Amino acid sequence: MNTAQRARFELDKAVELLNKRLPGLDFSIGYAYGGARLERRAGSVDVSPRGTKREILAYVHAMLQGIDTARQADA
């Protein structure tokens, strides 16, 4: 697996986890113009700015950490 494939694999897994944590919001990754972007509803709602796969992966990880923090605060 090369670096680009690995980045895409990690990004897909992170988005899968995000969808499990926030069911019904239907997150996905849109690829265009040489970059990636986190989207909802098959691209009808932009969630993140366009960036590299690694930048979007960091964005998704930040969202997951925020979800975990909020849930711990509620517990």
Contacts in CASP RR format, 6 or more apart in sequence:
PFRMAT RR
TARGET T0000
AUTHOR 0000-0000-0000
METHOD contacts of the structure
MODEL  1
MNTAQRARFELDKAVELLNKRLPGLDFSIGYAYGGARLERRAGSVDVSPR
GTKREILAYVHAMLQGIDTARQADA
1 9 0 8 1.000
4 53 0 8 1.000
7 53 0 8 1.000
7 54 0 8 1.000
7 57 0 8 1.000
8 53 0 8 1.000
10 57 0 8 1.000
11 29 0 8 1.000
11 36 0 8 1.000
11 53 0 8 1.000
11 56 0 8 1.000
11 57 0 8 1.000
11 60 0 8 1.000
12 29 0 8 1.000
14 57 0 8 1.000
14 60 0 8 1.000
14 61 0 8 1.000
14 64 0 8 1.000
15 27 0 8 1.000
15 28 0 8 1.000
15 29 0 8 1.000
15 38 0 8 1.000
15 60 0 8 1.000
17 64 0 8 1.000
18 27 0 8 1.000
18 60 0 8 1.000
18 63 0 8 1.000
18 64 0 8 1.000
19 25 0 8 1.000
19 26 0 8 1.000
19 27 0 8 1.000
21 64 0 8 1.000
21 67 0 8 1.000
22 67 0 8 1.000
25 40 0 8 1.000
26 40 0 8 1.000
26 41 0 8 1.000
26 42 0 8 1.000
27 38 0 8 1.000
27 39 0 8 1.000
27 40 0 8 1.000
27 47 0 8 1.000
28 38 0 8 1.000
28 39 0 8 1.000
28 40 0 8 1.000
28 42 0 8 1.000
28 43 0 8 1.000
29 36 0 8 1.000
29 37 0 8 1.000
29 38 0 8 1.000
29 39 0 8 1.000
29 56 0 8 1.000
30 36 0 8 1.000
30 37 0 8 1.000
30 38 0 8 1.000
30 39 0 8 1.000
30 43 0 8 1.000
31 37 0 8 1.000
32 50 0 8 1.000
33 50 0 8 1.000
35 50 0 8 1.000
35 51 0 8 1.000
35 52 0 8 1.000
35 53 0 8 1.000
36 50 0 8 1.000
36 51 0 8 1.000
36 52 0 8 1.000
36 53 0 8 1.000
36 55 0 8 1.000
36 56 0 8 1.000
37 46 0 8 1.000
37 47 0 8 1.000
37 48 0 8 1.000
37 49 0 8 1.000
37 50 0 8 1.000
37 51 0 8 1.000
37 56 0 8 1.000
38 46 0 8 1.000
38 47 0 8 1.000
38 48 0 8 1.000
38 56 0 8 1.000
38 59 0 8 1.000
38 60 0 8 1.000
39 45 0 8 1.000
39 46 0 8 1.000
39 47 0 8 1.000
40 47 0 8 1.000
48 56 0 8 1.000
48 59 0 8 1.000
END
